[in-house]
Amino acid sequence: MSATVANLWRHPIKGIGAEPLSKVRLSRGGPVPLDRAYGVLTGDAVDTGEWQSCRYFARGCFGPELMAVNARSDGDLITLSHPKLDDLTVNPDLDGAKVVDWIKPIYPADRAAPHTLIKAPAGGMADADFSAVSILSTTSLADLGQTLGADLDQRRFRGNLWVDGLTAWSELDLVGRELQIGDVRLKVIDRIQRCRATETNPETGERDQTTLKAIRDSQGHTDFGIRAEVLNDGEIALGDRFEVL
């Protein structure tokens, strides 16, 4: 079966805003550029200058409304949009307080309060403590949607690269294998265990599907997608062939 790249995404601020791409240039050992390049700390968390666990940040499993934020980058500027808020355009290196103030009305008052936008280390601030590209399957998404009787939006899963043409759930068996996508060779490191953020509709910011239960009941786990290390510099674009080496 021939498999190809169907969609590319990045998320400039961890947990806050998804941005579609048509192509991306990757560097060896790095993440998708500008993916999880910033994050909003909550509670008593402080900036350590290093990777930190997701529990210290504002994110969709704690604040479902954040799942409805979309992002658009233009040079040093990022524009955030949400159905309940006016658009906000900021330079995240200079306007962190504006981002914090913008999300406060849509963040639960009973959660640790967001307070500081920080810049991630060079490897990004994804949930894993290593730099990787997340790869997900449109066929698995369709299969999960069929289980739930719903058309599921890709943005629920915050993936970087979506592949068409794989057998449903077969991507989970690729751990340890090498891949060729466009100019880039990658090595699959692990499977991605999911949280309640996937239960939220990215159009509305409301929890409306029992995605975790559906995955667990049908597959015996809560994994969806894989993480792969970039082995060389190169470009990936929509339509590129996905090959298992």
C-alpha positions as CSV (number, residue, x, y, z in Angstrom):
1,M,0.0,0.0,0.0
2,S,1.4,3.4,-1.0
3,A,1.5,6.0,1.9
4,T,2.0,9.7,1.6
5,V,2.1,12.8,3.7
6,A,-1.4,14.2,4.0
7,N,-1.1,17.0,6.5
8,L,1.6,19.0,8.4
9,W,1.1,20.9,11.6
10,R,3.1,22.8,14.2
11,H,2.0,24.3,17.5
12,P,4.1,27.4,18.3
13,I,2.9,27.8,21.9
14,K,2.6,24.5,23.8
15,G,-1.0,23.6,24.1
16,I,-2.2,26.9,22.6
17,G,-2.8,27.0,18.9
18,A,-2.3,24.7,15.9
19,E,-0.9,26.0,12.6
20,P,-1.1,24.1,9.2
21,L,1.9,23.9,7.0
22,S,2.5,22.9,3.3
23,K,6.2,21.9,3.9
24,V,8.8,22.0,6.6
25,R,12.6,21.9,6.7
26,L,13.9,19.7,9.4
27,S,17.3,19.5,11.1
28,R,19.1,16.4,12.4
29,G,18.0,15.8,16.0
30,G,15.6,18.6,16.1
31,P,11.8,19.1,16.2
32,V,9.6,20.8,13.6
33,P,10.9,24.4,13.7
34,L,8.7,26.6,15.9
35,D,6.8,23.6,17.3
36,R,6.3,24.0,21.1
37,A,8.9,26.8,20.9
38,Y,7.1,28.5,23.8
39,G,4.9,27.5,26.7
40,V,2.8,29.2,29.4
41,L,3.8,28.3,32.9
42,T,1.1,27.8,35.6
43,G,0.9,27.8,39.4
44,D,4.3,28.0,41.1
45,A,6.3,26.7,38.1
46,V,9.4,28.7,37.1
47,D,11.5,28.9,34.0
48,T,14.5,26.6,34.4
49,G,15.9,27.2,30.9
50,E,15.5,23.5,30.3
51,W,12.8,21.0,29.2
52,Q,10.1,20.6,31.8
53,S,7.2,18.2,32.2
54,C,3.8,19.1,30.7
55,R,2.2,19.3,34.1
56,Y,3.8,22.8,34.6
57,F,2.1,24.3,31.6
58,A,-1.3,25.5,30.4
59,R,-2.6,22.8,28.1
60,G,-5.7,21.3,26.7
61,C,-6.3,18.5,29.2
62,F,-6.5,21.1,31.9
63,G,-8.2,23.8,29.9
64,P,-10.3,22.4,27.1
65,E,-11.0,25.8,25.6
66,L,-7.3,26.0,24.6
67,M,-7.9,23.3,22.1
68,A,-10.0,25.8,20.0
69,V,-7.0,28.2,19.6
70,N,-5.5,28.4,16.1
71,A,-2.1,30.0,15.3
72,R,-0.6,31.7,12.3
73,S,3.1,32.7,12.3
74,D,4.6,35.4,10.1
75,G,8.3,36.1,10.8
76,D,8.7,37.0,14.5
77,L,4.9,37.4,14.9
78,I,2.3,34.9,15.9
79,T,-1.5,35.5,15.6
80,L,-3.7,33.5,17.9
81,S,-7.5,33.1,17.2
82,H,-10.3,31.6,19.2
83,P,-14.1,31.7,18.6
84,K,-14.8,33.5,21.9
85,L,-11.9,36.0,21.7
86,D,-10.6,38.8,19.5
87,D,-7.5,37.8,17.5
88,L,-4.1,38.6,19.2
89,T,-0.9,39.2,17.3
90,V,2.3,39.2,19.3
91,N,6.0,38.8,19.2
92,P,6.3,36.0,21.8
93,D,9.8,37.1,22.8
94,L,8.4,40.6,23.8
95,D,4.7,40.2,24.5
96,G,4.4,37.2,26.8
97,A,2.2,39.0,29.3
98,K,-0.3,39.7,26.5
99,V,-0.6,36.0,25.7
100,V,-1.2,35.2,29.4
101,D,-3.9,37.8,29.7
102,W,-5.5,36.6,26.4
103,I,-5.9,33.0,27.6
104,K,-7.1,33.8,31.2
105,P,-10.8,34.2,30.2
106,I,-10.9,30.7,28.6
107,Y,-8.8,28.9,31.3
108,P,-10.5,27.2,34.2
109,A,-10.5,29.3,37.4
110,D,-10.1,26.1,39.5
111,R,-6.8,25.2,37.8
112,A,-3.3,26.5,38.7
113,A,-3.3,30.0,37.1
114,P,-1.2,30.7,34.0
115,H,1.4,33.4,34.7
116,T,4.4,33.5,32.4
117,L,5.1,32.7,28.7
118,I,8.6,31.2,28.4
119,K,10.8,30.3,25.5
120,A,11.6,26.6,25.2
121,P,15.2,25.3,24.8
122,A,16.3,24.5,21.3
123,G,14.8,21.1,21.3
124,G,11.3,22.4,22.0
125,M,8.9,21.8,24.9
126,A,6.9,18.7,23.7
127,D,5.6,16.2,26.2
128,A,8.6,13.9,25.6
129,D,12.0,14.9,27.0
130,F,13.7,14.5,23.6
131,S,13.3,16.2,20.2
132,A,11.1,14.3,17.8
133,V,8.5,14.6,15.0
134,S,5.1,13.1,15.8
135,I,3.6,11.0,13.1
136,L,0.0,10.0,13.0
137,S,-2.3,8.0,10.6
138,T,-5.4,9.4,8.9
139,T,-6.6,5.7,8.6
140,S,-6.3,5.2,12.4
141,L,-8.2,8.5,13.0
142,A,-11.0,7.4,10.6
143,D,-11.2,4.0,12.4
144,L,-11.4,5.7,15.8
145,G,-14.0,8.0,14.4
146,Q,-16.0,5.0,13.2
147,T,-15.9,3.5,16.6
148,L,-17.2,6.7,18.1
149,G,-19.6,7.5,15.3
150,A,-18.0,10.9,14.8
151,D,-15.8,12.7,12.3
152,L,-12.7,13.5,14.3
153,D,-10.6,16.6,13.7
154,Q,-6.9,16.0,13.4
155,R,-6.2,18.9,15.8
156,R,-7.5,16.8,18.8
157,F,-4.2,14.9,18.6
158,R,-1.7,17.8,18.1
159,G,0.4,15.8,15.6
160,N,3.1,17.1,13.3
161,L,2.8,14.8,10.3
162,W,-0.3,12.9,9.2
163,V,0.1,10.0,6.8
164,D,-2.5,8.6,4.3
165,G,-2.5,5.0,3.2
166,L,-1.3,3.0,6.2
167,T,-3.4,0.1,7.6
168,A,-5.2,1.4,10.6
169,W,-3.1,1.3,13.8
170,S,-0.1,-0.3,12.0
171,E,2.1,2.7,12.7
172,L,2.2,1.7,16.3
173,D,4.3,-1.4,15.3
174,L,7.0,0.8,13.7
175,V,8.9,1.5,17.0
176,G,12.6,0.8,16.3
177,R,12.2,1.0,12.5
178,E,13.6,3.7,10.2
179,L,11.5,5.8,7.8
180,Q,12.1,7.8,4.7
181,I,9.8,10.8,4.1
182,G,10.8,13.2,1.4
183,D,14.4,14.1,1.9
184,V,14.4,13.0,5.6
185,R,15.3,9.8,7.3
186,L,13.8,9.2,10.7
187,K,14.0,6.5,13.4
188,V,10.8,5.7,15.3
189,I,11.5,6.0,19.1
190,D,8.2,5.3,20.8
191,R,4.4,5.4,20.8
192,I,2.5,8.4,22.1
193,Q,0.2,7.8,25.1
194,R,-2.8,10.2,25.0
195,C,-4.5,12.4,27.6
196,R,-8.0,14.0,27.9
197,A,-7.1,16.8,25.5
198,T,-8.1,14.5,22.7
199,E,-11.7,14.5,24.1
200,T,-12.2,18.1,23.1
201,N,-13.7,19.4,19.9
202,P,-11.1,22.0,18.4
203,E,-14.0,23.9,16.8
204,T,-15.9,24.6,20.1
205,G,-13.4,24.0,22.9
206,E,-15.9,21.6,24.5
207,R,-15.4,18.0,25.5
208,D,-17.7,15.9,23.3
209,Q,-16.0,12.5,22.7
210,T,-14.7,9.7,24.9
211,T,-11.6,9.2,22.8
212,L,-9.5,7.6,25.5
213,K,-12.2,5.0,26.4
214,A,-12.7,4.2,22.7
215,I,-9.0,3.6,22.1
216,R,-8.7,1.5,25.3
217,D,-11.8,-0.5,24.6
218,S,-10.9,-1.2,20.9
219,Q,-7.1,-1.4,21.1
220,G,-6.2,-2.3,24.7
221,H,-4.2,0.9,25.3
222,T,-4.4,4.6,25.0
223,D,-1.6,5.1,22.4
224,F,-2.2,7.1,19.2
225,G,0.7,8.0,16.9
226,I,4.5,7.6,17.1
227,R,7.5,9.8,17.8
228,A,10.5,9.7,15.4
229,E,14.0,11.2,15.7
230,V,15.2,13.2,12.7
231,L,18.4,11.6,11.3
232,N,19.4,14.2,8.7
233,D,18.7,17.6,7.5
234,G,16.0,17.8,4.8
235,E,12.6,18.9,3.7
236,I,9.2,17.2,4.0
237,A,6.2,18.4,2.0
238,L,2.6,17.5,1.4
239,G,2.3,14.5,-0.9
240,D,5.8,13.1,-0.1
241,R,6.0,9.4,-0.1
242,F,6.2,7.6,3.3
243,E,8.4,4.6,3.3
244,V,9.4,2.1,6.0
245,L,13.1,1.1,5.5
